[in-house]
Amino acid sequence: MISSEQGLFGEFGGRYVPEILRPALCQLEDMYQQLRSDETFWQEYLQLTQEFSGRPTPLTALPRLSELLGGAKIWLKREDLNHSGAHKINNVLGQALLVKRMGKQRIIAETGAGQHGLATAIIAARMGLQATIYMGSEDVERQYSNVFWMRQLGAEVVPVNHGSCTLKDALDEALRDWAASVDDTHYVLGTACGPAPFPELVTYFQRVISQEIRAQAKHQIGALPNAVVACVGGGSNALGAFCDFLDEPSVRLLGVEAGGRSQQPGQHSIRLHGDLASPGIAQGYKTLFLQNRNGQLGETHSIAAGLDYVGVSPVLADLVARGRVDATSATDAEVTHAFQLLMRYEGIIPALESSHALAGGFALAKEMQPQEHVVINLSGRGDKDIFNIAQALPQQEWLDFLEREVARTEQRLKESAQCPNGEEQYVSNG
């Protein structure tokens, strides 16, 4: 289990917040320290995930892709099959139990891809809570299907129209709201970032992913996997997939960030590898941020709305610094290709966020031996991304489609012209 030293993970983490938020964070810290050693609470949590969300999620082999790519055998941890379509509900259900204990009636959240916002809206409806969800206006536009469902569930969705209009700005607004409403409101922070104890708390609930991978791999593979791969936005699904293997040096852990269009400033969201990010303090904690020399947070880009965050979990920043977790990135083009491969060879539609893990996992599998096994955490499903992926598909595919349609039309006209008058009329009407 992940644990911190007074909210710190090496040089990262901490609690840098206004005084008005400190009582709420201290209350949350005290409650977390009590529940993490309370097996009754963990069993209550597991029962809720099973009865409401459908856990355990399966471990699915990919035989056709494994054969196509060569190298290791590839498996998917199917977090896309959770209720709400992503891993986010694991954390939301856990924090909902905390809200129940605290007796608060309002919850707020930030969201990028909309999956955390959707999960928050679902649990608010389930428990009769008032919910306000902050979302960058750019993300509202490209993830509108999730926005629609959040509103239908009764949540208030507040578009954030300043800054980059993405996840970073939504988190800022959520913190401002919480500072003004802390007495009756709980902030259901969606990823393993922010001030202590949130990084550790979110990881605590998401660790169910790696606990299941361990048990399923022993049953289905007969051993632990040789590698576990996950995409990295804030870090919640990656830490959930990695947590139970941190003390297993034989299991390689690989986080895949958003390489975007290029490594030029504002064209990617790479924080964990290379020298593109630097330590800084913002949004209540210390971690690696994309920032300029004056400490101003930079712009980001990813084809996936959930991965364009300017910072990263302090837990992951420390694990990468210590060499326990490796980091790489995948470009938008590589992500689109991995998305198509999984659909066409295995019949599974992944989220664009998860497709980063697919791109990194496929590349890693090709370097491994046939007797080895790599597990990729499929953190979400892709129905929310239908319009984004349609725009991102290679233009040549559309040109080829149009060329085939033109050829077919010309052939039909040619056949029609060769028919007698009456028959030609019949063909035309047909």
Helices and strands as residue ranges (DSSP letters): E 8-9, E 12-13, G 19-21, H 22-35, H 39-48, I 49-53, E 59-61, H 63-69, E 73-78, G 79-81, H 88-102, E 106-111, H 115-127, E 130-136, H 137-142, H 144-152, E 156-160, H 167-181, E 185-187, H 198-206, H 208-220, E 227-231, H 236-242, G 243-245, E 252-260, E 278-282, E 285-289, G 305-307, H 314-321, E 326-331, H 332-346, H 352-367, E 373-378, G 383-385, H 386-392, H 395-417, H 421-429
